[in-house]
Amino acid sequence: MAEISTSSDDVTKASTEAVVTFQSLGVVDVLCETCDKLGWKKPSKIQEEAIPVALQGNDVIGLAETGSGKTGAFCIPVLQALLENPQRLFALVLTPTRELAFQIEEQFKALGSAIGIKTCVVVGGVDMMGQQIILAKKPHVVVATPGRLVDHLEKTKGFTLRSIKFLVLDEADRILNMDFESELDTILKVIPRERRTFLFSATMTGKVKKLQRAALTKPVKCAVNNKYHTVDKLFQYYLFLPSKDKDCYLAAVVNELAGNAMIIFCGTCANTQRTALILRNLGISAVPLHGQMSQAKRLGALNKFKSATKSILVATDVASRGLDIPHVDVVINMDVPARSKDYIHRVGRTARAGRFGKSVTFVTQYDVELYQRIEELIGKKLPEYEMEHNEVKVLQERVAEAQRLARLEMKERGSKKRGAVASDSEELADQNIGKHKIYAKKGKKMKRK
Ligand SMILES: Nc1ncnc2c1ncn2[C@@H]1O[C@H](COP(=O)(O)OP(=O)(O)OP(=O)(O)O)[C@@H](O)[C@H]1O
């Protein structure tokens, strides 16, 4: 496999020698103008590496840190090829989460706005019929999560992917994981072998066997920075704390960082829900996002957070990959991720596209080994987050009451679910916000800077 690897220094040196533009990379005028309109004055490092290689007709493995513009790095060559060879059902993009599929579609629409691009998102959790109607109109680009795409391949009459010229695996290491094994195999069987394939991620599987599954042809690896590098403008900390005091520490850290947009990552759907409820019971506006919520509620939660009506998103790893929400200032890992690579994706939700960001990872007595694996992966020891531990204790009583209420609310949710009424987590959280306000009135409202 040919390799192109660039470190930041190389890029700085190179950029002082010659100004790189989208045009100088070989991008056609109409797409250059669109980039300009989007405010993309020059290509990002990964775009600089991958676009010319892709435009020359190669398969590409693109590896670059989070928030570095990988989506544009594959969208632009696909759109340029489409311009040269206009055809319906031209490209298929596979991505692991539904939210990410919508985001990638938006990027295709934005970059392809001047050329009349037609796109379709095919994801689970929403009605198949609407998707069938759009698929029947044969869009140029289909952005899909693997499971729902397979459903359509099996059930939607007349839908085939036999004409596909480009396959893109975004968050490729995740798509090549066992979780998507059978779906990916089904999809690969029905798309032409004669095609171009792009693999992009901030973390890539090193296992050749897995990479072979993607059936690349003489791929060129375009890597920017070292493997598993986290962004320079991201200030990462860990906080060592006793497991039983996690909620209290969370309340304290959130309180201290109030005013910032934050994502709090939890390990399970239940803990995500519980944590969001506890924060709300403390009078802090937080919205949960996890896989047990309906798709409409998931998108609603994300939109509330994106539009800054809610400044805290509490989420599972469903939100760890790819989501591009520029205003995220802080990431808190309430639970240490079980898969070390997820750490890189989680903290990559902040400090995007050259901005600053901060992350705090909670490490309890049970997580030391997991945490050490993360430090090994990122190749550095992180500083400890400074915290006045006595101040945390002051919150204990109020947090205990918030926990008690959250337990009741979770129980209520459970029994509602057992009954005929299907209650949704976010809905329940909204119903309960009234209670929180009453509670907040009784107790002292938490300090907001
Ligand atoms: N050349 C550019 N100039 C300025 N902004 C850009 C450029 N390319 C991309 N961006 C913006 O940078 C942000 C991050 O891009 P993108 O979401 O593609 O990152 P990513 O590398 O895919 O991250 P992740 O690994 O987290 O998925 C987006 O808001 C995008 O619009």
The ligand as a MOL file (V3000), in Angstrom:
LIG
                    3D

  0  0  0     0  0            999 V3000
M  V30 BEGIN CTAB
M  V30 COUNTS 31 33 0 0 0
M  V30 BEGIN ATOM
M  V30 1 N -11.1940 23.4330 4.4400 0
M  V30 2 C -11.9450 23.7750 5.4570 0
M  V30 3 N -11.9010 25.0290 5.9480 0
M  V30 4 C -12.6660 25.3890 7.0010 0
M  V30 5 N -13.5240 24.5640 7.6450 0
M  V30 6 C -13.6080 23.2990 7.2090 0
M  V30 7 C -12.8390 22.8410 6.0910 0
M  V30 8 N -13.1490 21.5440 5.8770 0
M  V30 9 C -14.0590 21.1990 6.8140 0
M  V30 10 N -14.3530 22.2510 7.6100 0
M  V30 11 C -15.2790 22.2760 8.7450 0
M  V30 12 O -14.6330 21.6300 9.8360 0
M  V30 13 C -15.5820 20.9620 10.6570 0
M  V30 14 C -15.1440 19.5250 10.9480 0
M  V30 15 O -15.1600 18.7500 9.7860 0
M  V30 16 P -15.5890 17.2090 9.7640 0
M  V30 17 O -16.8750 17.0200 10.4920 0
M  V30 18 O -15.5010 16.7490 8.3750 0
M  V30 19 O -14.4280 16.5630 10.6470 0
M  V30 20 P -13.9670 15.0480 10.7480 0
M  V30 21 O -12.5150 15.0270 10.4460 0
M  V30 22 O -14.8590 14.1890 9.9190 0
M  V30 23 O -14.1700 14.7510 12.2870 0
M  V30 24 P -14.5610 13.3560 13.0490 0
M  V30 25 O -13.3380 12.4800 13.0470 0
M  V30 26 O -14.9120 13.8110 14.4030 0
M  V30 27 O -15.6910 12.7550 12.2770 0
M  V30 28 C -16.9030 21.0380 9.9110 0
M  V30 29 O -17.7080 22.0390 10.5410 0
M  V30 30 C -16.5360 21.4650 8.5100 0
M  V30 31 O -17.5530 22.2490 7.9040 0
M  V30 END ATOM
M  V30 BEGIN BOND
M  V30 1 1 1 2
M  V30 2 1 2 3
M  V30 3 2 2 7
M  V30 4 2 3 4
M  V30 5 1 4 5
M  V30 6 2 5 6
M  V30 7 1 6 7
M  V30 8 1 6 10
M  V30 9 1 7 8
M  V30 10 2 8 9
M  V30 11 1 9 10
M  V30 12 1 10 11
M  V30 13 1 11 12
M  V30 14 1 11 30
M  V30 15 1 12 13
M  V30 16 1 13 14
M  V30 17 1 13 28
M  V30 18 1 14 15
M  V30 19 1 15 16
M  V30 20 2 16 17
M  V30 21 1 16 18
M  V30 22 1 16 19
M  V30 23 1 19 20
M  V30 24 2 20 21
M  V30 25 1 20 22
M  V30 26 1 20 23
M  V30 27 1 23 24
M  V30 28 2 24 25
M  V30 29 1 24 26
M  V30 30 1 24 27
M  V30 31 1 28 29
M  V30 32 1 28 30
M  V30 33 1 30 31
M  V30 END BOND
M  V30 END CTAB
M  END
